[in-house]
Amino acid sequence: MKKLILSIFTLFLVVTAFGQYDPKALVILDAMSKKYKAIPAFEANISQTLTNDVEKINEEFKGKITVKGDKFKLVLPEQEVINNGSTVWTYIPEAKEVNIDNYDPNSDDVNPTKIYNIYKKGFKYLYLQDKTEGGVLCEEIDLVPEKKDAQFFKIKMFINKKDKSIQSWTMFDKSGNKYKYTISKFNPNVKVEDSFFNFDVSKYPGVEPVDLR
């Protein structure tokens, strides 16, 4: 009986906490956001892991990401995603195809240029604990969307306690998928032109453009 009461009490605390906006978490998130806003452009190695315990899915992809303001280029083994702030190209080399779509900065999609500011609108946030992630002491924070029909029901962030850089973040969807992104070899001194974030179809002979706009 005591265990049952304790479990109910613990659940009550969790639900109550997520009904609020944790001031400690906000201080950490603001410091993290300020750090990345001060960087004109950066490049990093990134690993993406997709897991689903029920479906027994465990897939990992490694790639490189370059970010400049609201622009980014993500290069993975099987595809490239390029966003120049208004247009998004998804290039699939094996299929010799590139999908072209408009970029909506107000959408609920989570992309590398949003993760540093995503907490500022439409999310509740909670500091959980200090925890070592990838050998680095981090501050663990959960973000929960205010909208019940949001694409992801939780985003877990590990923020380097020392320098406020993002060590990793994991997005949880309602079908049981967990998408984890881990940052390594971070380079904040990249000089890159805006043209780097455009996909010139004419330079890819045989590639079929699929315009979804």
SERO-4910 file (N, C-alpha, C, O; in steps of 0.05 Angstrom, whole numbers):
BEGIN
 pado doro    nc1    nc2    nc3   cac1   cac2   cac3    cc1    cc2    cc3    oc1    oc2    oc3
  Met    A     17    -24      0      0      0      0     17     25      0     12     45    -14
  Lys    A     39     24     16     57     47     17     70     53    -10     73     76    -18
  Lys    A     77     31    -25     89     34    -51     69     46    -71     77     62    -88
  Leu    A     44     38    -68     23     49    -86     20     79    -81     18     95   -100
  Ile    A     19     87    -56     16    115    -49     39    131    -59     36    153    -69
  Leu    A     64    120    -55     88    133    -65     88    136    -95     96    157   -105
  Ser    A     79    116   -109     78    118   -138     58    139   -148     64    154   -166
  Ile    A     35    140   -135     15    160   -141     26    188   -136     21    207   -151
  Phe    A     40    191   -113     51    217   -106     72    226   -126     74    249   -133
  Thr    A     89    207   -134    110    213   -154     98    221   -180    107    241   -192
  Leu    A     77    207   -189     63    214   -214     51    242   -212     52    257   -231
  Phe    A     40    248   -189     28    275   -184     49    297   -187     44    318   -199
  Leu    A     73    292   -176     94    312   -177    103    316   -206    108    339   -214
  Val    A    105    294   -222    113    297   -250     93    312   -266    100    330   -281
  Val    A     67    305   -262     46    319   -277     45    349   -269     41    366   -286
  Thr    A     48    354   -243     47    382   -234     71    398   -245     68    420   -254
  Ala    A     94    385   -246    118    398   -256    115    406   -286    122    428   -294
  Phe    A    103    388   -301     99    394   -329     76    413   -335     71    421   -357
  Gly    A     61    419   -314     40    439   -317     51    467   -313     37    487   -315
  Gln    A     78    469   -308     91    494   -303    114    498   -322    120    482   -339
  Tyr    A    127    521   -318    151    527   -334    174    530   -314    176    550   -300
  Asp    A    191    510   -313    212    508   -292    232    531   -296    246    532   -317
  Pro    A    235    549   -277    254    572   -279    283    563   -282    299    576   -295
  Lys    A    290    541   -269    318    532   -271    324    522   -299    345    528   -310
  Ala    A    305    508   -311    308    499   -338    310    522   -357    326    522   -376
  Leu    A    294    543   -352    294    567   -370    321    581   -370    331    589   -391
  Val    A    334    583   -347    360    595   -345    380    580   -362    396    592   -376
  Ile    A    379    553   -360    398    536   -375    392    539   -405    411    542   -421
  Leu    A    367    538   -413    360    539   -441    367    567   -453    376    568   -476
  Asp    A    363    588   -438    369    615   -447    400    617   -452    408    630   -471
  Ala    A    415    606   -434    445    607   -437    453    591   -461    471    600   -476
  Met    A    441    568   -466    447    552   -490    440    567   -515    456    568   -534
  Ser    A    416    579   -516    407    594   -539    425    617   -545    432    623   -568
  Lys    A    433    632   -525    451    655   -528    477    646   -540    489    661   -557
  Lys    A    488    623   -532    513    613   -542    512    610   -572    529    619   -587
  Tyr    A    490    596   -582    489    590   -610    482    614   -627    490    616   -650
  Lys    A    467    633   -616    460    657   -630    485    674   -636    486    689   -656
  Ala    A    505    672   -619    529    688   -622    548    676   -642    568    688   -649
  Ile    A    542    652   -653    559    639   -672    548    644   -700    526    636   -706
  Pro    A    564    657   -718    554    663   -745    548    638   -761    527    636   -775
  Ala    A    565    618   -759    561    593   -773    578    571   -759    599    577   -748
  Phe    A    568    546   -760    583    525   -748    579    499   -763    560    496   -779
  Glu    A    597    481   -758    597    454   -771    602    433   -750    617    438   -731
  Ala    A    589    410   -753    593    389   -733    587    362   -745    571    360   -764
  Asn    A    599    342   -734    591    314   -741    567    308   -724    565    316   -701
  Ile    A    549    292   -736    524    286   -722    517    257   -727    520    247   -749
  Ser    A    508    244   -706    498    216   -709    468    216   -703    459    229   -684
  Gln    A    453    203   -720    424    201   -717    417    172   -711    424    154   -727
  Thr    A    403    167   -689    395    139   -682    365    138   -680    352    154   -667
  Leu    A    353    118   -694    324    113   -693    320     87   -678    330     66   -687
  Thr    A    305     88   -656    299     63   -642    269     61   -636    255     82   -633
  Asn    A    259     37   -636    232     31   -628    232      4   -615    236    -17   -628
  Asp    A    227      3   -589    229    -21   -573    208    -42   -581    214    -66   -582
  Val    A    184    -32   -588    163    -51   -595    168    -63   -622    165    -87   -626
  Glu    A    176    -47   -642    181    -56   -669    209    -68   -672    217    -77   -693
  Lys    A    225    -66   -650    253    -76   -650    269    -63   -673    283    -76   -688
  Ile    A    267    -37   -674    282    -21   -694    306     -8   -680    303      4   -659
  Asn    A    329    -10   -692    353      3   -682    371     10   -705    386     -7   -715
  Glu    A    368     34   -715    384     43   -738    400     68   -731    392     85   -716
  Glu    A    424     69   -743    441     92   -737    453    102   -763    462     87   -781
  Phe    A    454    129   -766    465    142   -789    485    163   -779    479    177   -759
  Lys    A    507    166   -792    526    187   -785    529    206   -808    529    198   -832
  Gly    A    532    231   -802    535    251   -823    548    277   -813    560    277   -792
  Lys    A    544    297   -829    556    324   -822    534    345   -826    518    344   -845
  Ile    A    535    365   -808    515    386   -811    530    413   -810    549    417   -795
  Thr    A    520    431   -827    530    459   -828    506    477   -824    486    475   -838
  Val    A    509    496   -805    486    514   -799    496    543   -800    517    550   -789
  Lys    A    480    560   -813    485    589   -813    459    603   -811    443    604   -830
  Gly    A    453    615   -788    428    629   -784    405    609   -787    403    589   -773
  Asp    A    386    615   -806    364    597   -810    369    578   -833    350    565   -844
  Lys    A    394    576   -842    401    558   -864    416    534   -853    431    536   -834
  Phe    A    413    511   -866    429    488   -858    432    468   -881    416    467   -900
  Lys    A    453    452   -879    457    430   -897    465    405   -881    485    405   -867
  Leu    A    448    385   -884    453    360   -870    459    338   -890    443    332   -907
  Val    A    483    326   -887    492    306   -906    493    279   -891    509    276   -873
  Leu    A    477    260   -900    476    233   -889    483    213   -911    483    221   -935
  Pro    A    489    189   -905    497    169   -925    477    166   -948    485    162   -971
  Glu    A    451    167   -942    431    161   -962    416    186   -972    400    183   -991
  Gln    A    421    209   -960    407    232   -970    420    258   -959    436    257   -940
  Glu    A    414    280   -973    423    306   -964    398    324   -961    380    324   -978
  Val    A    397    340   -940    375    359   -936    388    387   -935    405    392   -918
  Ile    A    379    404   -953    390    431   -955    367    451   -952    346    449   -965
  Asn    A    371    470   -935    351    491   -929    364    518   -930    382    524   -915
  Asn    A    354    535   -949    366    562   -951    349    583   -937    353    607   -941
  Gly    A    330    574   -921    313    593   -906    286    597   -919    268    607   -906
  Ser    A    284    590   -945    258    592   -958    250    567   -974    227    561   -978
  Thr    A    271    552   -983    266    528   -999    282    505   -986    304    508   -976
  Val    A    270    481   -987    283    457   -976    286    437   -999    267    430  -1013
  Trp    A    310    427  -1002    316    406  -1022    324    380  -1007    340    381   -989
  Thr    A    311    358  -1014    318    332  -1003    329    315  -1026    314    306  -1043
  Tyr    A    355    312  -1026    368    298  -1048    374    269  -1041    386    264  -1020
  Ile    A    365    250  -1058    369    222  -1053    386    211  -1076    375    205  -1098
  Pro    A    412    209  -1072    430    201  -1094    422    174  -1107    423    172  -1131
  Glu    A    415    154  -1091    410    128  -1102    386    128  -1121    386    114  -1142
  Ala    A    366    145  -1115    342    147  -1132    346    167  -1154    329    170  -1171
  Lys    A    368    182  -1153    373    204  -1172    349    223  -1173    338    229  -1194
  Glu    A    341    232  -1149    317    248  -1146    322    269  -1124    335    264  -1104
  Val    A    311    293  -1129    312    314  -1109    284    325  -1106    272    335  -1125
  Asn    A    273    324  -1081    247    336  -1075    251    365  -1067    268    371  -1051
  Ile    A    234    382  -1078    236    411  -1073    211    420  -1060    189    415  -1070
  Asp    A    213    434  -1037    189    443  -1023    195    470  -1011    218    478  -1006
  Asn    A    173    485  -1004    176    510   -990    182    504   -961    173    484   -950
  Tyr    A    198    522   -949    204    520   -921    186    538   -905    185    562   -911
  Asp    A    171    527   -886    153    543   -869    166    546   -841    166    527   -826
  Pro    A    177    569   -835    190    573   -808    171    571   -785    179    568   -762
  Asn    A    145    573   -790    124    571   -769    113    544   -765     95    540   -749
  Ser    A    123    524   -780    113    497   -778    123    484   -752    140    495   -738
  Asp    A    110    462   -744    118    447   -720    142    429   -724    151    416   -705
  Asp    A    152    428   -749    175    411   -754    199    420   -738    204    444   -734
  Val    A    215    400   -728    239    406   -714    263    402   -732    267    380   -742
  Asn    A    278    423   -736    302    421   -753    326    432   -738    323    445   -717
  Pro    A    351    428   -748    375    437   -734    376    467   -728    390    475   -710
  Thr    A    362    483   -743    363    512   -737    342    520   -717    342    543   -707
  Lys    A    324    503   -710    303    509   -691    309    498   -662    299    509   -643
  Ile    A    325    477   -661    328    463   -635    338    482   -613    333    477   -590
  Tyr    A    353    503   -620    365    521   -600    345    541   -590    349    553   -569
  Asn    A    323    545   -604    303    564   -595    275    553   -592    256    567   -585
  Ile    A    272    527   -597    246    515   -598    230    517   -572    206    518   -572
  Tyr    A    244    518   -550    231    520   -524    216    546   -519    199    547   -501
  Lys    A    222    566   -535    211    593   -530    182    596   -536    169    615   -527
  Lys    A    171    578   -552    143    580   -560    130    552   -562    139    535   -576
  Gly    A    109    549   -547     93    524   -549    103    500   -533     94    478   -537
  Phe    A    122    505   -514    133    483   -499    134    490   -469    138    512   -461
  Lys    A    129    469   -453    135    470   -424    162    457   -421    170    440   -437
  Tyr    A    177    464   -400    204    453   -397    209    447   -367    199    461   -349
  Leu    A    226    427   -363    231    418   -336    260    408   -334    269    391   -350
  Tyr    A    275    419   -315    302    409   -309    298    383   -292    284    383   -273
  Leu    A    312    362   -301    310    336   -287    333    331   -268    329    325   -244
  Gln    A    358    332   -279    381    325   -263    406    331   -278    406    337   -302
  Asp    A    429    331   -264    455    331   -277    462    302   -283    459    284   -266
  Lys    A    470    296   -308    475    269   -316    497    268   -337    498    285   -354
  Thr    A    514    247   -335    535    244   -355    524    232   -380    511    211   -380
  Glu    A    529    245   -403    520    236   -429    544    237   -448    555    258   -453
  Gly    A    551    213   -458    574    212   -476    600    221   -463    617    232   -476
  Gly    A    603    215   -437    627    223   -422    628    252   -414    648    261   -404
  Val    A    606    267   -418    605    296   -412    583    301   -391    561    291   -394
  Leu    A    590    316   -370    570    323   -350    550    343   -362    558    365   -371
  Cys    A    525    335   -363    504    351   -375    481    357   -357    478    344   -336
  Glu    A    466    376   -365    440    382   -351    418    371   -368    415    378   -392
  Glu    A    402    353   -357    381    340   -371    355    355   -369    345    361   -347
  Ile    A    343    362   -392    319    378   -392    299    365   -411    306    357   -433
  Asp    A    274    364   -402    252    354   -419    235    377   -429    227    394   -413
  Leu    A    228    377   -455    209    396   -466    184    380   -474    186    359   -486
  Val    A    161    391   -466    135    378   -472    118    399   -486    113    420   -476
  Pro    A    108    392   -511     91    412   -526     65    417   -512     53    400   -499
  Glu    A     56    442   -515     30    449   -504      7    437   -520    -14    431   -509
  Lys    A     12    434   -546     -9    422   -563    -10    392   -560     11    378   -561
  Lys    A    -33    381   -555    -36    352   -552    -32    337   -578    -25    313   -577
  Asp    A    -36    350   -601    -33    336   -626     -6    342   -639     -3    338   -664
  Ala    A     14    350   -624     40    356   -634     53    331   -645     47    309   -637
  Gln    A     71    335   -665     85    312   -677    100    295   -658    100    271   -659
  Phe    A    113    308   -638    128    294   -618    117    302   -590    111    325   -585
  Phe    A    114    282   -573    103    287   -546    124    295   -526    117    304   -504
  Lys    A    149    292   -533    171    300   -515    197    303   -530    202    288   -549
  Ile    A    213    323   -521    240    325   -531    259    327   -507    256    344   -490
  Lys    A    278    309   -506    297    308   -483    323    320   -493    334    311   -513
  Met    A    333    339   -478    358    352   -485    379    348   -463    373    349   -440
  Phe    A    404    342   -472    427    342   -454    445    365   -462    456    366   -484
  Ile    A    448    384   -443    463    408   -448    488    408   -431    487    405   -407
  Asn    A    511    411   -444    537    411   -430    536    431   -407    532    455   -411
  Lys    A    541    421   -383    538    438   -359    560    460   -359    555    481   -348
  Lys    A    583    454   -371    605    473   -370    602    496   -390    604    519   -382
  Asp    A    597    489   -415    597    510   -436    570    515   -449    567    531   -467
  Lys    A    549    500   -440    521    503   -449    517    496   -479    498    504   -491
  Ser    A    535    480   -490    531    469   -517    513    445   -515    510    432   -494
  Ile    A    500    438   -537    482    415   -537    498    390   -542    512    387   -562
  Gln    A    496    371   -524    509    345   -527    492    326   -544    502    313   -562
  Ser    A    466    326   -538    448    309   -554    419    318   -549    413    332   -529
  Trp    A    401    310   -567    372    313   -562    358    289   -574    366    278   -594
  Thr    A    336    281   -561    320    259   -569    291    267   -572    279    279   -553
  Met    A    278    260   -594    250    266   -599    234    241   -598    241    221   -611
  Phe    A    212    241   -583    195    218   -579    168    222   -593    155    242   -587
  Asp    A    161    204   -611    134    207   -623    115    186   -612    123    168   -597
  Lys    A     90    189   -619     68    173   -607     68    144   -616     54    127   -605
  Ser    A     83    138   -637     84    111   -648    106     94   -635    111     71   -642
  Gly    A    120    106   -616    142     92   -602    169     97   -614    189     85   -604
  Asn    A    171    114   -634    198    119   -646    213    140   -629    201    159   -619
  Lys    A    238    135   -626    256    154   -612    278    162   -631    294    145   -640
  Tyr    A    280    188   -637    300    198   -656    321    213   -639    315    235   -628
  Lys    A    345    202   -637    366    215   -621    387    226   -639    397    213   -658
  Tyr    A    396    251   -634    416    265   -649    439    272   -629    434    285   -609
  Thr    A    463    263   -636    486    268   -619    507    285   -635    514    278   -657
  Ile    A    516    306   -622    535    324   -635    564    317   -627    569    312   -603
  Ser    A    582    318   -646    611    314   -640    627    330   -659    618    339   -680
  Lys    A    652    335   -652    671    350   -668    659    377   -677    657    383   -701
  Phe    A    650    392   -658    637    418   -663    658    439   -671    678    443   -656
  Asn    A    653    452   -693    671    473   -703    655    499   -706    639    502   -724
  Pro    A    660    519   -688    645    544   -689    657    565   -706    648    588   -707
  Asn    A    679    559   -720    693    579   -736    693    573   -765    713    575   -779
  Val    A    669    566   -775    666    560   -804    659    585   -820    641    600   -812
  Lys    A    672    589   -842    665    610   -860    652    598   -885    665    583   -900
  Val    A    627    603   -889    612    591   -911    594    611   -924    581    627   -910
  Glu    A    593    611   -950    576    630   -966    547    620   -966    542    596   -962
  Asp    A    529    639   -970    500    632   -971    494    612   -994    476    596   -992
  Ser    A    510    614  -1015    505    597  -1038    510    567  -1031    500    549  -1046
  Phe    A    524    562  -1010    529    534  -1001    502    520   -994    500    496   -994
  Phe    A    482    536   -988    456    525   -979    435    526  -1001    411    527   -996
  Asn    A    444    524  -1025    427    521  -1048    434    496  -1063    457    488  -1064
  Phe    A    414    483  -1075    418    459  -1091    414    466  -1120    392    473  -1129
  Asp    A    436    465  -1136    435    472  -1164    431    446  -1180    449    431  -1184
  Val    A    406    442  -1190    399    417  -1204    416    414  -1229    422    391  -1236
  Ser    A    424    436  -1242    439    434  -1266    467    421  -1262    479    412  -1281
  Lys    A    476    420  -1238    502    408  -1232    500    379  -1226    520    366  -1219
  Tyr    A    476    368  -1227    472    339  -1222    458    326  -1246    434    322  -1245
  Pro    A    473    320  -1267    461    308  -1291    446    281  -1284    457    264  -1270
  Gly    A    422    279  -1295    407    254  -1291    390    254  -1267    374    236  -1262
  Val    A    392    275  -1250    376    277  -1226    349    289  -1233    347    311  -1245
  Glu    A    327    276  -1225    300    285  -1231    290    303  -1208    288    294  -1185
  Pro    A    283    328  -1214    272    345  -1193    242    340  -1190    227    338  -1210
  Val    A    233    337  -1165    204    334  -1159    195    358  -1144    201    361  -1120
  Asp    A    181    376  -1157    173    401  -1145    147    398  -1130    126    393  -1142
  Leu    A    148    400  -1103    124    396  -1086    112    423  -1077     94    423  -1061
  Arg    A    122    445  -1089    112    471  -1080     85    477  -1092     74    499  -1087
***
